[in-house]
Amino acid sequence: MAIGVLGGSFNPAHVGHLQLARYALQHLRLDQVWLMVSPGNPLKSRHGMAPFAARLASAARLADGRRIIATDIEARLHRRYTVETMAVLRQRFPRARFVWLMGADGLASLPRWRRWQDLARLVPIAILPRPGSNIGALEGLAAHRLRHTRRPPRRGPVLARYKGSAWTFLPAPQNGISATALRDSGMIADAP
């Protein structure tokens, strides 16, 4: 089974997350996408962070329970760092092929993540465009350091077959929806 993992705070989950998940399902030929709600992102302030249960519920509203799954597995594993979570998932689900999913803003900030280069060796990564982040991400430290493992977008459908040390930047419609902007406006975006 090929599983895309989209981790994040989901503060709140919004239609942009759903669009990314659907795009990844189709263009990476995944069986499922897990919306993995972080119990606490070490790089984000807790100020303004909704309770974990509320964030998980917002992700569950987007999920269909079959191909798009909202999960609290990172909290149940008592992990805070993606590299540790993905290592445990690979051990617990040895027949699954995981792909880490993130927006270009995630690629730009990747060098701030704990053991980010180990994560890139552990699991293939699919990057989707994000308005205002694409050029900086593709010219940034992570893209530079990982340049020898970059695969063309046409390899996306087989990305899950790599054990790691592979990433691609997928051409996709860009969605500028921001959870911060949704919180600030008091609006919650529901799934279409």
Long-range contacts (C-beta under 8 A, 24 or more apart in sequence): 1-31, 1-32, 1-95, 1-96, 1-97, 2-28, 2-29, 2-30, 2-31, 2-32, 2-96, 2-97, 2-99, 2-160, 3-30, 3-31, 3-32, 3-33, 3-34, 3-93, 3-96, 3-97, 3-98, 3-99, 3-160, 4-28, 4-30, 4-32, 4-33, 4-34, 4-98, 4-99, 4-100, 4-101, 4-126, 5-33, 5-34, 5-36, 5-86, 5-89, 5-98, 5-99, 5-100, 5-101, 5-123, 6-33, 6-34, 6-35, 6-36, 6-101, 6-102, 7-36, 7-37, 7-38, 7-74, 7-82, 7-85, 7-100, 7-102, 8-35, 8-36, 8-37, 8-38, 8-41, 9-37, 9-38, 9-41, 9-44, 9-49, 9-55, 9-179, 10-35, 10-37, 10-38, 10-55, 10-56, 10-58, 10-59, 10-179, 11-48, 11-49, 11-50, 11-55, 11-58, 11-179, 11-183, 12-50, 12-54, 12-55, 12-58, 12-179, 12-182, 12-183, 12-188, 12-189, 13-55, 13-58, 13-59, 13-61, 13-62, 13-70, 13-179, 14-58, 14-62, 14-177, 14-179, 14-182, 14-188, 14-189, 15-62, 15-175, 15-177, 15-189, 15-190, 15-191, 15-192, 16-175, 16-176, 16-177, 16-189, 17-59, 17-62, 18-62, 18-68, 18-191, 18-192, 19-173, 19-175, 20-101, 20-103, 20-128, 20-172, 20-175, 21-62, 21-68, 21-101, 22-68, 23-128, 23-170, 23-172, 23-173, 24-99, 24-101, 24-126, 24-128, 25-67, 25-68, 27-156, 27-157, 27-170, 27-172, 28-99, 28-126, 28-156, 28-157, 28-159, 28-160, 28-170, 29-156, 29-157, 29-160, 30-99, 30-160, 31-67, 32-66, 32-67, 32-68, 32-69, 33-67, 33-68, 33-69, 33-101, 34-69, 34-70, 34-71, 34-73, 35-59, 35-62, 35-63, 35-68, 35-69, 35-70, 35-71, 36-71, 36-73, 36-74, 36-85, 37-70, 37-71, 37-72, 37-74, 37-75, 38-74, 38-80, 39-72, 39-74, 39-75, 39-80, 40-80, 42-80, 42-81, 42-114, 43-109, 43-112, 43-113, 48-183, 58-188, 61-190, 61-191, 62-191, 81-113, 81-114, 81-115, 82-113, 82-114, 82-119, 83-113, 83-114, 83-115, 83-116, 83-118, 83-119, 83-122, 86-119, 86-122, 86-123, 87-122, 90-122, 90-123, 97-160, 97-161, 98-123, 98-124, 98-160, 99-123, 99-124, 99-125, 99-126, 99-159, 99-160, 100-124, 100-125, 100-126, 101-125, 101-126, 101-128, 102-126, 102-127, 102-128, 103-127, 103-128, 103-129, 103-130, 103-133, 104-128, 104-129, 104-130, 104-133, 104-134, 104-136, 104-137, 104-138, 104-169, 105-130, 105-133, 105-137, 107-133, 107-137, 107-138, 107-140, 107-142, 107-143, 107-169, 108-133, 108-136, 108-137, 108-140, 108-142, 110-140, 110-141, 110-142, 111-140, 111-141, 111-142, 111-145, 116-142, 117-145, 117-146, 120-146, 120-149, 120-164, 120-165, 120-167, 121-164, 121-165, 122-164, 123-164, 124-159, 124-160, 124-162, 124-163, 124-164, 124-165, 124-166, 124-167, 125-166, 125-167, 125-168, 126-156, 126-159, 126-167, 126-168, 126-170, 127-167, 127-168, 127-169, 127-170, 128-169, 128-170, 128-172, 129-169, 129-170, 129-171, 129-172, 129-174, 130-174, 130-175, 130-176, 131-174, 131-175, 131-176, 132-176, 134-174, 138-169
